[in-house]
Amino acid sequence: MAGGARVIRQLREADAESYVELRRQGLLEAPLAFGASPEDDMAASAEAVRDRLRQGPEWVILGAFQDGLIGAVGLMRDRAVKASHKAHIWGMYVAQGQRGHGVGAELLRAALQHARAVPGVSWVHLAVTSAAPQARRLYERAGFEVWGTEPEALRHEGRAVVEYHMALPLGQDVSFRDLRAEDIEEIFDVRGATRENAISRERLAALGITPASVAENLAAGATRGWVCSAGSRIVGFCIGESATGEVLVLAVLPQFEGRGIGKTLLSLEVNWLRSFKPTRIWLGASSDPGTRSHGFYRALGWRPAGLKDTHGDEILVLPSPGE
């Protein structure tokens, strides 16, 4: 993977040549992952790409830049009036040698954030073929669900692939409330489905964390938690311990990241912990700068204490107001 900080942003007209090169690379490398071919691609020339980019914000290409363009994804709103509540993701591609580092997930998250900002868009659709199973798993982790399949959707050099049509609803209202005993089974499911540091029930049990132990501490008042719900579904939660001032866990489902849910849950927990006037308010988190949590906590004022917790995570401390 190339060095330097990675940046996700909308392509500009000056990026057209780089995009055409990257796009052609993808079409040649994985012909059955894309409906287009080099000879009929709508983005076959830099001028064609510039023309498309001028149609923003309802037609955009988002690029991942790290010492050059290393990945891209397109988003376009349906032009038909009766279908204008839908946007379509197309052309997801990450260059070889750059995969396995979360580039695709960052691009997808940026595309969904852009879709949410377009007035009137409430659904995002995409299509992915059986030639791209990793891409399908990426979309499923983000909450996309298959609503239809097309057999032999594409043929190339004697080989045919199935195309899966997937969709994700946007704009679900969310609400926050106290964690209740009846929520405990569901929060274990959420903990096992996070994008970073997902932990299975079996691993949690090995650490002594079970639904029974969580219920016991909650009932005794030793811990308190909050959940975020979208409809009847819990999409995030946070739990803290009054005696130690520790934020024990903060988890949000991948498809609900980027909406301020984690920040709100953490704020609710911190305010409760402060009512006990603990010596410190702290948590354990990965020290890897490449993780989402690394930047998230630091942006909110948490600072390294120069120590590790019992799990080997870096201890972060939240300064008191005014410090």
Order of alpha helices (4+ residues) and beta strands (2+ residues): beta-alpha-alpha-beta-beta-beta-alpha-beta-alpha-beta-beta-beta-alpha-alpha-alpha-beta-beta-beta-alpha-beta-alpha-beta-beta
